[in-house]
């Protein structure tokens, strides 16, 4: 089953790359066909991507248990907290860059991590909510502009910054700092911003860093090599 899902993910990335090609944009029938396929695969890709992220989070937490950095109960409660936050964001807004920009991916992951950290440190649910809100606010409006359509540049470094934001948001919340905008309104704001983004800034590699001179050079080198 997972092999088929991996094949689907590869096909989706290949299709997104094709959509960024000028020849495809100049061929209405082919563009329409690819957009239809993209629409059909999007829910599967979003769900599988989220599954892989959650699996990685669980593996990291198990590593912490093996190193005896936290108890099993604490790890379970932290994962439960992160999962609950992710579920709310997915239902109320989005966790996919192709739907809401990078704010919906890195932003949601950072918010989940911030809430989990508060739980690990013995904070209250209210403090977890404030941490979640502050993490979202600090990445609100972040676009999804992967160079060459691949989830590498600048995605990897943005995830690192998301980790930093999660820790600082959790520390602020635990110190008693509150978000003046409630977490549910921050989530709605993220959805509103994502809805207003143009498709060029939603994982299509048609805007932002993807169309800088260097970004275009990378794409040409990658696909010329692949050919």
Secondary structure, DSSP 4 states (H G I P E B T S, - for coil): -HHHHHHHHHHHHHHHHHHTSHHHHT-HHHHHHHHHHHHHHHHHHHHHHHHHHHHHHHHHHHHHHHTTSS-HHHHHHHHHHHHHHHHHHHHHS---HHHH-HHHHHHHHHHHHHHHHHHHTT--HHHHHHHHHHHHHTTTT--B--GGG-TTTTHHHHHHHHHHHHHHHHHHHHTT---SS-HHHHHHHHHHHHHHS-GGGBTSSSSGGGGSHHHHHHHHHHHHHH-
